[in-house]
Amino acid sequence: MRRPAGWAVLSEIALEIAGLNLFLQVTTTPRESSTPAKPRRETIPNFITEVADADARHYRVRTTSGPLYAGFYSDGRVRITAPDGRRFSGVAVENKAVMAALRDDVSFEMEMIPAGSGAALKISGGPYDGQTLQGEAIG
């Protein structure tokens, strides 16, 4: 009795493995749930939340380099963190603030413009010069 060629045996085994792999992929694909996913709680940087103020307002501000986080406090203080780790602090007077970096010699002026559930920040000088950035309330 003649034995089949080695390549034929290997081809048959490879075909069986491919078929089993396809079967596993089809049968174990996650199905869409009928219940909506729970929204992920956003982590606000400590620099923004460490000020204990029941009336504080926190915002996420979208920029091309990543989100800024801003905190506005009842005593007029304003804090901002940037995606690169820089932190800015200032005091708002009549919706305007001069913001200064805590570690280097960078500052800018910022005007806060309330907008529905968020705020717009119109910036003059510094890393976001000439931009009006939209902020959405968080936390």
ZAVEX-60383 format. One record per atom (N, C-alpha, C, CB): residue number from 0; residue in one letter; atom name; x negated, y negated, z. Coordinates in steps of 0.1 Angstrom, whole numbers. Glycine has a CB too. Layout:
k:NUM; r:a; a:CA; east:X; north:Y; up:Z
...
//
This chain:
k:0; r:m; a:N; east:-8; north:12; up:0
k:0; r:m; a:CA; east:0; north:0; up:0
k:0; r:m; a:C; east:-9; north:-12; up:0
k:0; r:m; a:CB; east:10; north:0; up:12
k:1; r:r; a:N; east:-5; north:-22; up:-8
k:1; r:r; a:CA; east:-13; north:-34; up:-10
k:1; r:r; a:C; east:-9; north:-45; up:0
k:1; r:r; a:CB; east:-12; north:-39; up:-24
k:2; r:r; a:N; east:-18; north:-52; up:6
k:2; r:r; a:CA; east:-16; north:-63; up:15
k:2; r:r; a:C; east:-15; north:-76; up:8
k:2; r:r; a:CB; east:-27; north:-63; up:26
k:3; r:p; a:N; east:-6; north:-85; up:13
k:3; r:p; a:CA; east:-5; north:-98; up:6
k:3; r:p; a:C; east:-18; north:-106; up:8
k:3; r:p; a:CB; east:7; north:-106; up:12
k:4; r:a; a:N; east:-20; north:-116; up:-1
k:4; r:a; a:CA; east:-32; north:-124; up:-1
k:4; r:a; a:C; east:-31; north:-133; up:12
k:4; r:a; a:CB; east:-32; north:-133; up:-14
k:5; r:g; a:N; east:-43; north:-137; up:17
k:5; r:g; a:CA; east:-44; north:-145; up:29
k:5; r:g; a:C; east:-37; north:-158; up:28
k:5; r:g; a:CB; east:-58; north:-147; up:33
k:6; r:w; a:N; east:-39; north:-165; up:16
k:6; r:w; a:CA; east:-32; north:-178; up:14
k:6; r:w; a:C; east:-17; north:-177; up:14
k:6; r:w; a:CB; east:-37; north:-184; up:0
k:7; r:a; a:N; east:-12; north:-166; up:10
k:7; r:a; a:CA; east:3; north:-164; up:10
k:7; r:a; a:C; east:8; north:-163; up:25
k:7; r:a; a:CB; east:7; north:-151; up:2
k:8; r:v; a:N; east:0; north:-156; up:33
k:8; r:v; a:CA; east:4; north:-154; up:47
k:8; r:v; a:C; east:3; north:-168; up:54
k:8; r:v; a:CB; east:-5; north:-144; up:54
k:9; r:l; a:N; east:-8; north:-175; up:52
k:9; r:l; a:CA; east:-9; north:-188; up:58
k:9; r:l; a:C; east:1; north:-198; up:53
k:9; r:l; a:CB; east:-23; north:-194; up:55
k:10; r:s; a:N; east:5; north:-197; up:41
k:10; r:s; a:CA; east:15; north:-206; up:35
k:10; r:s; a:C; east:29; north:-203; up:42
k:10; r:s; a:CB; east:16; north:-205; up:20
k:11; r:e; a:N; east:32; north:-190; up:44
k:11; r:e; a:CA; east:44; north:-187; up:50
k:11; r:e; a:C; east:45; north:-192; up:64
k:11; r:e; a:CB; east:46; north:-171; up:50
k:12; r:i; a:N; east:34; north:-190; up:72
k:12; r:i; a:CA; east:33; north:-195; up:86
k:12; r:i; a:C; east:34; north:-210; up:86
k:12; r:i; a:CB; east:20; north:-191; up:92
k:13; r:a; a:N; east:28; north:-217; up:77
k:13; r:a; a:CA; east:28; north:-232; up:77
k:13; r:a; a:C; east:43; north:-237; up:74
k:13; r:a; a:CB; east:18; north:-238; up:66
k:14; r:l; a:N; east:49; north:-230; up:65
k:14; r:l; a:CA; east:63; north:-233; up:61
k:14; r:l; a:C; east:72; north:-231; up:73
k:14; r:l; a:CB; east:68; north:-225; up:49
k:15; r:e; a:N; east:70; north:-220; up:81
k:15; r:e; a:CA; east:78; north:-218; up:93
k:15; r:e; a:C; east:76; north:-229; up:103
k:15; r:e; a:CB; east:75; north:-204; up:99
k:16; r:i; a:N; east:63; north:-233; up:105
k:16; r:i; a:CA; east:60; north:-243; up:115
k:16; r:i; a:C; east:67; north:-256; up:111
k:16; r:i; a:CB; east:45; north:-245; up:117
k:17; r:a; a:N; east:66; north:-260; up:98
k:17; r:a; a:CA; east:72; north:-272; up:93
k:17; r:a; a:C; east:87; north:-272; up:95
k:17; r:a; a:CB; east:68; north:-275; up:78
k:18; r:g; a:N; east:93; north:-261; up:92
k:18; r:g; a:CA; east:107; north:-259; up:94
k:18; r:g; a:C; east:111; north:-261; up:109
k:18; r:g; a:CB; east:112; north:-246; up:89
k:19; r:l; a:N; east:104; north:-255; up:118
k:19; r:l; a:CA; east:107; north:-256; up:132
k:19; r:l; a:C; east:105; north:-270; up:137
k:19; r:l; a:CB; east:98; north:-246; up:140
k:20; r:n; a:N; east:94; north:-277; up:132
k:20; r:n; a:CA; east:92; north:-290; up:136
k:20; r:n; a:C; east:103; north:-300; up:132
k:20; r:n; a:CB; east:78; north:-295; up:130
k:21; r:l; a:N; east:108; north:-298; up:119
k:21; r:l; a:CA; east:119; north:-306; up:114
k:21; r:l; a:C; east:132; north:-303; up:122
k:21; r:l; a:CB; east:122; north:-302; up:99
k:22; r:f; a:N; east:134; north:-290; up:126
k:22; r:f; a:CA; east:146; north:-287; up:134
k:22; r:f; a:C; east:145; north:-294; up:148
k:22; r:f; a:CB; east:146; north:-272; up:136
k:23; r:l; a:N; east:133; north:-294; up:154
k:23; r:l; a:CA; east:132; north:-300; up:167
k:23; r:l; a:C; east:134; north:-315; up:166
k:23; r:l; a:CB; east:118; north:-298; up:172
k:24; r:q; a:N; east:129; north:-321; up:155
k:24; r:q; a:CA; east:131; north:-336; up:154
k:24; r:q; a:C; east:145; north:-340; up:152
k:24; r:q; a:CB; east:123; north:-341; up:142
k:25; r:v; a:N; east:152; north:-332; up:144
k:25; r:v; a:CA; east:167; north:-334; up:142
k:25; r:v; a:C; east:175; north:-332; up:155
k:25; r:v; a:CB; east:172; north:-326; up:131
k:26; r:t; a:N; east:172; north:-322; up:162
k:26; r:t; a:CA; east:180; north:-318; up:174
k:26; r:t; a:C; east:176; north:-326; up:186
k:26; r:t; a:CB; east:179; north:-304; up:177
k:27; r:t; a:N; east:165; north:-332; up:187
k:27; r:t; a:CA; east:161; north:-340; up:199
k:27; r:t; a:C; east:160; north:-355; up:197
k:27; r:t; a:CB; east:147; north:-335; up:203
k:28; r:t; a:N; east:166; north:-360; up:185
k:28; r:t; a:CA; east:166; north:-374; up:183
k:28; r:t; a:C; east:176; north:-380; up:193
k:28; r:t; a:CB; east:171; north:-377; up:168
k:29; r:p; a:N; east:171; north:-391; up:200
k:29; r:p; a:CA; east:180; north:-397; up:210
k:29; r:p; a:C; east:193; north:-403; up:203
k:29; r:p; a:CB; east:173; north:-408; up:218
k:30; r:r; a:N; east:204; north:-401; up:209
k:30; r:r; a:CA; east:217; north:-406; up:204
k:30; r:r; a:C; east:219; north:-419; up:210
k:30; r:r; a:CB; east:228; north:-396; up:207
k:31; r:e; a:N; east:226; north:-428; up:203
k:31; r:e; a:CA; east:230; north:-441; up:208
k:31; r:e; a:C; east:240; north:-439; up:219
k:31; r:e; a:CB; east:235; north:-450; up:197
k:32; r:s; a:N; east:238; north:-446; up:230
k:32; r:s; a:CA; east:247; north:-445; up:241
k:32; r:s; a:C; east:259; north:-454; up:239
k:32; r:s; a:CB; east:240; north:-448; up:254
k:33; r:s; a:N; east:270; north:-449; up:244
k:33; r:s; a:CA; east:282; north:-457; up:243
k:33; r:s; a:C; east:283; north:-468; up:254
k:33; r:s; a:CB; east:295; north:-449; up:245
k:34; r:t; a:N; east:274; north:-467; up:264
k:34; r:t; a:CA; east:273; north:-478; up:274
k:34; r:t; a:C; east:261; north:-487; up:270
k:34; r:t; a:CB; east:271; north:-472; up:288
k:35; r:p; a:N; east:263; north:-500; up:271
k:35; r:p; a:CA; east:253; north:-509; up:268
k:35; r:p; a:C; east:241; north:-508; up:277
k:35; r:p; a:CB; east:258; north:-523; up:267
k:36; r:a; a:N; east:229; north:-510; up:272
k:36; r:a; a:CA; east:217; north:-510; up:281
k:36; r:a; a:C; east:218; north:-522; up:291
k:36; r:a; a:CB; east:204; north:-511; up:272
k:37; r:k; a:N; east:213; north:-519; up:303
k:37; r:k; a:CA; east:212; north:-529; up:313
k:37; r:k; a:C; east:202; north:-540; up:309
k:37; r:k; a:CB; east:209; north:-523; up:327
k:38; r:p; a:N; east:205; north:-552; up:310
k:38; r:p; a:CA; east:195; north:-562; up:307
k:38; r:p; a:C; east:183; north:-562; up:316
k:38; r:p; a:CB; east:201; north:-576; up:307
k:39; r:r; a:N; east:171; north:-563; up:311
k:39; r:r; a:CA; east:159; north:-563; up:319
k:39; r:r; a:C; east:158; north:-576; up:327
k:39; r:r; a:CB; east:147; north:-560; up:311
k:40; r:r; a:N; east:156; north:-575; up:340
k:40; r:r; a:CA; east:154; north:-587; up:348
k:40; r:r; a:C; east:140; north:-593; up:345
k:40; r:r; a:CB; east:155; north:-583; up:363
k:41; r:e; a:N; east:140; north:-605; up:341
k:41; r:e; a:CA; east:128; north:-612; up:337
k:41; r:e; a:C; east:119; north:-615; up:349
k:41; r:e; a:CB; east:131; north:-624; up:329
k:42; r:t; a:N; east:106; north:-613; up:348
k:42; r:t; a:CA; east:97; north:-617; up:359
k:42; r:t; a:C; east:92; north:-631; up:357
k:42; r:t; a:CB; east:85; north:-607; up:359
k:43; r:i; a:N; east:96; north:-639; up:366
k:43; r:i; a:CA; east:92; north:-653; up:366
k:43; r:i; a:C; east:78; north:-655; up:373
k:43; r:i; a:CB; east:103; north:-663; up:372
k:44; r:p; a:N; east:68; north:-661; up:368
k:44; r:p; a:CA; east:55; north:-662; up:375
k:44; r:p; a:C; east:57; north:-668; up:389
k:44; r:p; a:CB; east:46; north:-671; up:366
k:45; r:n; a:N; east:48; north:-663; up:398
k:45; r:n; a:CA; east:48; north:-668; up:412
k:45; r:n; a:C; east:47; north:-683; up:413
k:45; r:n; a:CB; east:38; north:-661; up:420
k:46; r:f; a:N; east:39; north:-689; up:405
k:46; r:f; a:CA; east:36; north:-703; up:405
k:46; r:f; a:C; east:50; north:-711; up:404
k:46; r:f; a:CB; east:27; north:-708; up:394
k:47; r:i; a:N; east:59; north:-706; up:397
k:47; r:i; a:CA; east:72; north:-712; up:395
k:47; r:i; a:C; east:81; north:-709; up:407
k:47; r:i; a:CB; east:79; north:-708; up:382
k:48; r:t; a:N; east:81; north:-697; up:412
k:48; r:t; a:CA; east:91; north:-693; up:423
k:48; r:t; a:C; east:86; north:-695; up:437
k:48; r:t; a:CB; east:94; north:-678; up:421
k:49; r:e; a:N; east:73; north:-698; up:439
k:49; r:e; a:CA; east:68; north:-698; up:453
k:49; r:e; a:C; east:73; north:-710; up:460
k:49; r:e; a:CB; east:53; north:-699; up:452
k:50; r:v; a:N; east:79; north:-720; up:454
k:50; r:v; a:CA; east:85; north:-732; up:461
k:50; r:v; a:C; east:99; north:-728; up:465
k:50; r:v; a:CB; east:85; north:-745; up:451
k:51; r:a; a:N; east:101; north:-728; up:478
k:51; r:a; a:CA; east:114; north:-724; up:483
k:51; r:a; a:C; east:124; north:-735; up:482
k:51; r:a; a:CB; east:113; north:-719; up:498
k:52; r:d; a:N; east:133; north:-734; up:473
k:52; r:d; a:CA; east:142; north:-745; up:470
k:52; r:d; a:C; east:155; north:-739; up:465
k:52; r:d; a:CB; east:136; north:-756; up:460
k:53; r:a; a:N; east:166; north:-740; up:473
k:53; r:a; a:CA; east:179; north:-734; up:469
k:53; r:a; a:C; east:184; north:-741; up:456
k:53; r:a; a:CB; east:189; north:-735; up:480
k:54; r:d; a:N; east:181; north:-753; up:454
k:54; r:d; a:CA; east:186; north:-760; up:442
k:54; r:d; a:C; east:176; north:-760; up:430
k:54; r:d; a:CB; east:189; north:-774; up:446
k:55; r:a; a:N; east:166; north:-752; up:430
k:55; r:a; a:CA; east:156; north:-751; up:420
k:55; r:a; a:C; east:162; north:-746; up:407
k:55; r:a; a:CB; east:144; north:-742; up:424
k:56; r:r; a:N; east:158; north:-751; up:396
k:56; r:r; a:CA; east:162; north:-747; up:383
k:56; r:r; a:C; east:150; north:-741; up:375
k:56; r:r; a:CB; east:169; north:-758; up:374
k:57; r:h; a:N; east:151; north:-729; up:370
k:57; r:h; a:CA; east:140; north:-722; up:363
k:57; r:h; a:C; east:144; north:-721; up:348
k:57; r:h; a:CB; east:137; north:-709; up:369
k:58; r:y; a:N; east:134; north:-723; up:340
k:58; r:y; a:CA; east:136; north:-722; up:325
k:58; r:y; a:C; east:125; north:-714; up:318
k:58; r:y; a:CB; east:138; north:-736; up:319
k:59; r:r; a:N; east:129; north:-707; up:308
k:59; r:r; a:CA; east:119; north:-701; up:299
k:59; r:r; a:C; east:119; north:-710; up:286
k:59; r:r; a:CB; east:122; north:-686; up:295
k:60; r:v; a:N; east:108; north:-715; up:282
k:60; r:v; a:CA; east:107; north:-724; up:270
k:60; r:v; a:C; east:99; north:-716; up:260
k:60; r:v; a:CB; east:100; north:-737; up:274
k:61; r:r; a:N; east:104; north:-715; up:248
k:61; r:r; a:CA; east:98; north:-707; up:237
k:61; r:r; a:C; east:88; north:-716; up:230
k:61; r:r; a:CB; east:108; north:-701; up:228
k:62; r:t; a:N; east:76; north:-711; up:228
k:62; r:t; a:CA; east:66; north:-718; up:219
k:62; r:t; a:C; east:60; north:-708; up:210
k:62; r:t; a:CB; east:55; north:-725; up:228
k:63; r:t; a:N; east:53; north:-713; up:200
k:63; r:t; a:CA; east:47; north:-703; up:190
k:63; r:t; a:C; east:36; north:-695; up:197
k:63; r:t; a:CB; east:41; north:-711; up:179
k:64; r:s; a:N; east:30; north:-699; up:208
k:64; r:s; a:CA; east:20; north:-692; up:215
k:64; r:s; a:C; east:25; north:-683; up:226
k:64; r:s; a:CB; east:9; north:-701; up:220
k:65; r:g; a:N; east:38; north:-683; up:228
k:65; r:g; a:CA; east:44; north:-675; up:239
k:65; r:g; a:C; east:53; north:-683; up:247
k:65; r:g; a:CB; east:34; north:-667; up:247
k:66; r:p; a:N; east:60; north:-677; up:257
k:66; r:p; a:CA; east:69; north:-685; up:265
k:66; r:p; a:C; east:62; north:-693; up:276
k:66; r:p; a:CB; east:79; north:-676; up:272
k:67; r:l; a:N; east:67; north:-705; up:278
k:67; r:l; a:CA; east:63; north:-713; up:290
k:67; r:l; a:C; east:74; north:-711; up:300
k:67; r:l; a:CB; east:61; north:-729; up:287
k:68; r:y; a:N; east:70; north:-712; up:313
k:68; r:y; a:CA; east:80; north:-711; up:324
k:68; r:y; a:C; east:80; north:-724; up:331
k:68; r:y; a:CB; east:78; north:-699; up:333
k:69; r:a; a:N; east:91; north:-730; up:334
k:69; r:a; a:CA; east:92; north:-743; up:340
k:69; r:a; a:C; east:101; north:-742; up:353
k:69; r:a; a:CB; east:97; north:-754; up:331
k:70; r:g; a:N; east:97; north:-749; up:363
k:70; r:g; a:CA; east:105; north:-750; up:375
k:70; r:g; a:C; east:108; north:-764; up:378
k:70; r:g; a:CB; east:99; north:-742; up:387
k:71; r:f; a:N; east:120; north:-768; up:380
k:71; r:f; a:CA; east:124; north:-781; up:384
k:71; r:f; a:C; east:130; north:-781; up:398
k:71; r:f; a:CB; east:134; north:-788; up:374
k:72; r:y; a:N; east:125; north:-788; up:408
k:72; r:y; a:CA; east:129; north:-787; up:422
k:72; r:y; a:C; east:136; north:-800; up:426
k:72; r:y; a:CB; east:116; north:-785; up:430
k:73; r:s; a:N; east:144; north:-798; up:437
k:73; r:s; a:CA; east:153; north:-809; up:442
k:73; r:s; a:C; east:145; north:-821; up:447
k:73; r:s; a:CB; east:162; north:-804; up:453
k:74; r:d; a:N; east:133; north:-820; up:451
k:74; r:d; a:CA; east:125; north:-831; up:455
k:74; r:d; a:C; east:118; north:-839; up:444
k:74; r:d; a:CB; east:115; north:-827; up:465
k:75; r:g; a:N; east:121; north:-834; up:431
k:75; r:g; a:CA; east:115; north:-841; up:419
k:75; r:g; a:C; east:102; north:-834; up:414
k:75; r:g; a:CB; east:111; north:-855; up:423
k:76; r:r; a:N; east:97; north:-825; up:421
k:76; r:r; a:CA; east:85; north:-818; up:416
k:76; r:r; a:C; east:89; north:-809; up:403
k:76; r:r; a:CB; east:79; north:-809; up:427
k:77; r:v; a:N; east:79; north:-808; up:395
k:77; r:v; a:CA; east:80; north:-800; up:382
k:77; r:v; a:C; east:68; north:-791; up:381
k:77; r:v; a:CB; east:83; north:-809; up:370
k:78; r:r; a:N; east:70; north:-779; up:378
k:78; r:r; a:CA; east:58; north:-770; up:376
k:78; r:r; a:C; east:60; north:-762; up:362
k:78; r:r; a:CB; east:57; north:-760; up:387
k:79; r:i; a:N; east:49; north:-760; up:355
k:79; r:i; a:CA; east:50; north:-753; up:343
k:79; r:i; a:C; east:38; north:-743; up:342
k:79; r:i; a:CB; east:49; north:-763; up:330
k:80; r:t; a:N; east:40; north:-731; up:337
k:80; r:t; a:CA; east:29; north:-722; up:335
k:80; r:t; a:C; east:29; north:-719; up:320
k:80; r:t; a:CB; east:31; north:-708; up:343
k:81; r:a; a:N; east:17; north:-718; up:314
k:81; r:a; a:CA; east:15; north:-715; up:300
k:81; r:a; a:C; east:11; north:-700; up:298
k:81; r:a; a:CB; east:5; north:-725; up:294
k:82; r:p; a:N; east:13; north:-695; up:286
k:82; r:p; a:CA; east:9; north:-681; up:283
k:82; r:p; a:C; east:-6; north:-678; up:285
k:82; r:p; a:CB; east:13; north:-678; up:269
k:83; r:d; a:N; east:-14; north:-688; up:284
k:83; r:d; a:CA; east:-29; north:-686; up:285
k:83; r:d; a:C; east:-33; north:-687; up:300
k:83; r:d; a:CB; east:-36; north:-696; up:277
k:84; r:g; a:N; east:-23; north:-689; up:309
k:84; r:g; a:CA; east:-26; north:-689; up:323
k:84; r:g; a:C; east:-28; north:-703; up:329
k:84; r:g; a:CB; east:-39; north:-682; up:326
k:85; r:r; a:N; east:-27; north:-713; up:321
k:85; r:r; a:CA; east:-28; north:-727; up:326
k:85; r:r; a:C; east:-16; north:-730; up:334
k:85; r:r; a:CB; east:-31; north:-737; up:315
k:86; r:r; a:N; east:-18; north:-739; up:344
k:86; r:r; a:CA; east:-7; north:-743; up:353
k:86; r:r; a:C; east:-7; north:-758; up:353
k:86; r:r; a:CB; east:-7; north:-737; up:367
k:87; r:f; a:N; east:5; north:-764; up:352
k:87; r:f; a:CA; east:7; north:-778; up:352
k:87; r:f; a:C; east:17; north:-782; up:363
k:87; r:f; a:CB; east:12; north:-784; up:338
k:88; r:s; a:N; east:15; north:-794; up:369
k:88; r:s; a:CA; east:23; north:-799; up:380
k:88; r:s; a:C; east:25; north:-814; up:378
k:88; r:s; a:CB; east:17; north:-796; up:393
k:89; r:g; a:N; east:37; north:-818; up:382
k:89; r:g; a:CA; east:40; north:-832; up:381
k:89; r:g; a:C; east:52; north:-836; up:389
k:89; r:g; a:CB; east:42; north:-837; up:367
k:90; r:v; a:N; east:56; north:-848; up:389
k:90; r:v; a:CA; east:68; north:-853; up:396
k:90; r:v; a:C; east:77; north:-860; up:386
k:90; r:v; a:CB; east:64; north:-862; up:408
k:91; r:a; a:N; east:90; north:-856; up:386
k:91; r:a; a:CA; east:99; north:-863; up:376
k:91; r:a; a:C; east:106; north:-875; up:383
k:91; r:a; a:CB; east:110; north:-853; up:372
k:92; r:v; a:N; east:106; north:-886; up:375
k:92; r:v; a:CA; east:113; north:-898; up:379
k:92; r:v; a:C; east:122; north:-902; up:367
k:92; r:v; a:CB; east:103; north:-909; up:383
k:93; r:e; a:N; east:135; north:-902; up:369
k:93; r:e; a:CA; east:144; north:-905; up:359
k:93; r:e; a:C; east:142; north:-897; up:346
k:93; r:e; a:CB; east:143; north:-920; up:355
k:94; r:n; a:N; east:141; north:-883; up:348
k:94; r:n; a:CA; east:140; north:-873; up:338
k:94; r:n; a:C; east:127; north:-875; up:330
k:94; r:n; a:CB; east:151; north:-874; up:328
k:95; r:k; a:N; east:117; north:-881; up:335
k:95; r:k; a:CA; east:104; north:-882; up:329
k:95; r:k; a:C; east:93; north:-878; up:339
k:95; r:k; a:CB; east:101; north:-896; up:323
k:96; r:a; a:N; east:83; north:-871; up:334
k:96; r:a; a:CA; east:72; north:-867; up:343
k:96; r:a; a:C; east:59; north:-867; up:336
k:96; r:a; a:CB; east:75; north:-852; up:348
k:97; r:v; a:N; east:49; north:-870; up:343
k:97; r:v; a:CA; east:35; north:-869; up:338
k:97; r:v; a:C; east:30; north:-856; up:344
k:97; r:v; a:CB; east:26; north:-882; up:342
k:98; r:m; a:N; east:26; north:-847; up:336
k:98; r:m; a:CA; east:22; north:-834; up:340
k:98; r:m; a:C; east:7; north:-833; up:339
k:98; r:m; a:CB; east:29; north:-822; up:331
k:99; r:a; a:N; east:0; north:-827; up:349
k:99; r:a; a:CA; east:-14; north:-826; up:349
k:99; r:a; a:C; east:-18; north:-811; up:351
k:99; r:a; a:CB; east:-21; north:-835; up:360
k:100; r:a; a:N; east:-28; north:-807; up:344
k:100; r:a; a:CA; east:-33; north:-793; up:346
k:100; r:a; a:C; east:-40; north:-792; up:359
k:100; r:a; a:CB; east:-43; north:-789; up:335
k:101; r:l; a:N; east:-39; north:-780; up:366
k:101; r:l; a:CA; east:-45; north:-779; up:379
k:101; r:l; a:C; east:-60; north:-776; up:379
k:101; r:l; a:CB; east:-38; north:-768; up:386
k:102; r:r; a:N; east:-65; north:-771; up:367
k:102; r:r; a:CA; east:-79; north:-766; up:367
k:102; r:r; a:C; east:-88; north:-775; up:357
k:102; r:r; a:CB; east:-80; north:-752; up:363
k:103; r:d; a:N; east:-82; north:-782; up:348
k:103; r:d; a:CA; east:-90; north:-789; up:338
k:103; r:d; a:C; east:-84; north:-803; up:336
k:103; r:d; a:CB; east:-91; north:-782; up:325
k:104; r:d; a:N; east:-90; north:-811; up:328
k:104; r:d; a:CA; east:-86; north:-825; up:326
k:104; r:d; a:C; east:-77; north:-826; up:314
k:104; r:d; a:CB; east:-99; north:-833; up:324
k:105; r:v; a:N; east:-65; north:-820; up:316
k:105; r:v; a:CA; east:-55; north:-820; up:305
k:105; r:v; a:C; east:-42; north:-826; up:312
k:105; r:v; a:CB; east:-52; north:-807; up:299
k:106; r:s; a:N; east:-36; north:-836; up:305
k:106; r:s; a:CA; east:-23; north:-841; up:310
k:106; r:s; a:C; east:-14; north:-845; up:298
k:106; r:s; a:CB; east:-25; north:-853; up:320
k:107; r:f; a:N; east:-1; north:-846; up:301
k:107; r:f; a:CA; east:8; north:-850; up:291
k:107; r:f; a:C; east:20; north:-856; up:297
k:107; r:f; a:CB; east:12; north:-838; up:281
k:108; r:e; a:N; east:28; north:-863; up:289
k:108; r:e; a:CA; east:41; north:-869; up:294
k:108; r:e; a:C; east:52; north:-860; up:289
k:108; r:e; a:CB; east:43; north:-883; up:289
k:109; r:m; a:N; east:62; north:-858; up:297
k:109; r:m; a:CA; east:73; north:-849; up:293
k:109; r:m; a:C; east:86; north:-856; up:297
k:109; r:m; a:CB; east:72; north:-836; up:300
k:110; r:e; a:N; east:96; north:-856; up:288
k:110; r:e; a:CA; east:109; north:-861; up:290
k:110; r:e; a:C; east:119; north:-849; up:290
k:110; r:e; a:CB; east:114; north:-871; up:280
k:111; r:m; a:N; east:127; north:-848; up:301
k:111; r:m; a:CA; east:137; north:-837; up:301
k:111; r:m; a:C; east:150; north:-842; up:296
k:111; r:m; a:CB; east:138; north:-832; up:316
k:112; r:i; a:N; east:156; north:-834; up:287
k:112; r:i; a:CA; east:169; north:-838; up:281
k:112; r:i; a:C; east:178; north:-826; up:283
k:112; r:i; a:CB; east:167; north:-841; up:265
k:113; r:p; a:N; east:188; north:-828; up:293
k:113; r:p; a:CA; east:197; north:-817; up:295
k:113; r:p; a:C; east:205; north:-813; up:283
k:113; r:p; a:CB; east:207; north:-821; up:306
k:114; r:a; a:N; east:207; north:-800; up:281
k:114; r:a; a:CA; east:213; north:-795; up:269
k:114; r:a; a:C; east:221; north:-782; up:272
k:114; r:a; a:CB; east:203; north:-792; up:257
k:115; r:g; a:N; east:234; north:-784; up:276
k:115; r:g; a:CA; east:242; north:-772; up:279
k:115; r:g; a:C; east:237; north:-765; up:291
k:115; r:g; a:CB; east:244; north:-763; up:267
k:116; r:s; a:N; east:234; north:-752; up:290
k:116; r:s; a:CA; east:229; north:-744; up:301
k:116; r:s; a:C; east:214; north:-744; up:301
k:116; r:s; a:CB; east:234; north:-729; up:300
k:117; r:g; a:N; east:208; north:-752; up:292
k:117; r:g; a:CA; east:193; north:-753; up:291
k:117; r:g; a:C; east:189; north:-767; up:292
k:117; r:g; a:CB; east:188; north:-746; up:279
k:118; r:a; a:N; east:177; north:-769; up:287
k:118; r:a; a:CA; east:171; north:-783; up:286
k:118; r:a; a:C; east:161; north:-783; up:275
k:118; r:a; a:CB; east:165; north:-786; up:300
k:119; r:a; a:N; east:159; north:-795; up:270
k:119; r:a; a:CA; east:149; north:-797; up:259
k:119; r:a; a:C; east:138; north:-805; up:266
k:119; r:a; a:CB; east:155; north:-804; up:247
k:120; r:l; a:N; east:126; north:-802; up:263
k:120; r:l; a:CA; east:114; north:-809; up:268
k:120; r:l; a:C; east:107; north:-816; up:257
k:120; r:l; a:CB; east:105; north:-799; up:276
k:121; r:k; a:N; east:107; north:-829; up:257
k:121; r:k; a:CA; east:101; north:-837; up:246
k:121; r:k; a:C; east:87; north:-841; up:252
k:121; r:k; a:CB; east:109; north:-850; up:242
k:122; r:i; a:N; east:76; north:-836; up:245
k:122; r:i; a:CA; east:63; north:-837; up:250
k:122; r:i; a:C; east:54; north:-847; up:242
k:122; r:i; a:CB; east:56; north:-823; up:251
k:123; r:s; a:N; east:47; north:-855; up:249
k:123; r:s; a:CA; east:38; north:-864; up:243
k:123; r:s; a:C; east:24; north:-862; up:249
k:123; r:s; a:CB; east:42; north:-879; up:244
k:124; r:g; a:N; east:14; north:-858; up:241
k:124; r:g; a:CA; east:1; north:-856; up:245
k:124; r:g; a:C; east:-1; north:-841; up:249
k:124; r:g; a:CB; east:-3; north:-864; up:257
k:125; r:g; a:N; east:-14; north:-838; up:252
k:125; r:g; a:CA; east:-17; north:-824; up:257
k:125; r:g; a:C; east:-15; north:-813; up:246
k:125; r:g; a:CB; east:-8; north:-821; up:268
k:126; r:p; a:N; east:-14; north:-801; up:250
k:126; r:p; a:CA; east:-14; north:-790; up:241
k:126; r:p; a:C; east:-1; north:-789; up:233
k:126; r:p; a:CB; east:-16; north:-777; up:248
k:127; r:y; a:N; east:10; north:-795; up:236
k:127; r:y; a:CA; east:22; north:-794; up:229
k:127; r:y; a:C; east:27; north:-808; up:224
k:127; r:y; a:CB; east:33; north:-788; up:238
k:128; r:d; a:N; east:17; north:-816; up:221
k:128; r:d; a:CA; east:20; north:-830; up:216
k:128; r:d; a:C; east:29; north:-831; up:205
k:128; r:d; a:CB; east:7; north:-837; up:213
k:129; r:g; a:N; east:39; north:-839; up:206
k:129; r:g; a:CA; east:49; north:-842; up:195
k:129; r:g; a:C; east:60; north:-831; up:194
k:129; r:g; a:CB; east:42; north:-843; up:182
k:130; r:q; a:N; east:60; north:-822; up:202
k:130; r:q; a:CA; east:70; north:-811; up:201
k:130; r:q; a:C; east:82; north:-814; up:211
k:130; r:q; a:CB; east:64; north:-798; up:204
k:131; r:t; a:N; east:94; north:-809; up:206
k:131; r:t; a:CA; east:105; north:-809; up:215
k:131; r:t; a:C; east:109; north:-794; up:216
k:131; r:t; a:CB; east:118; north:-817; up:209
k:132; r:l; a:N; east:106; north:-789; up:228
k:132; r:l; a:CA; east:108; north:-775; up:231
k:132; r:l; a:C; east:121; north:-772; up:238
k:132; r:l; a:CB; east:96; north:-769; up:240
k:133; r:q; a:N; east:128; north:-762; up:233
k:133; r:q; a:CA; east:141; north:-758; up:239
k:133; r:q; a:C; east:139; north:-748; up:251
k:133; r:q; a:CB; east:150; north:-752; up:228
k:134; r:g; a:N; east:145; north:-751; up:262
k:134; r:g; a:CA; east:144; north:-742; up:273
k:134; r:g; a:C; east:158; north:-736; up:277
k:134; r:g; a:CB; east:139; north:-750; up:286
k:135; r:e; a:N; east:157; north:-723; up:281
k:135; r:e; a:CA; east:170; north:-717; up:285
k:135; r:e; a:C; east:169; north:-713; up:300
k:135; r:e; a:CB; east:172; north:-704; up:276
k:136; r:a; a:N; east:179; north:-715; up:307
k:136; r:a; a:CA; east:179; north:-713; up:321
k:136; r:a; a:C; east:178; north:-698; up:324
k:136; r:a; a:CB; east:193; north:-718; up:328
k:137; r:i; a:N; east:170; north:-694; up:334
k:137; r:i; a:CA; east:167; north:-680; up:338
k:137; r:i; a:C; east:168; north:-680; up:353
k:137; r:i; a:CB; east:154; north:-675; up:332
k:138; r:g; a:N; east:169; north:-668; up:358
k:138; r:g; a:CA; east:168; north:-665; up:373
k:138; r:g; a:C; east:179; north:-672; up:380
k:138; r:g; a:CB; east:155; north:-669; up:378
//
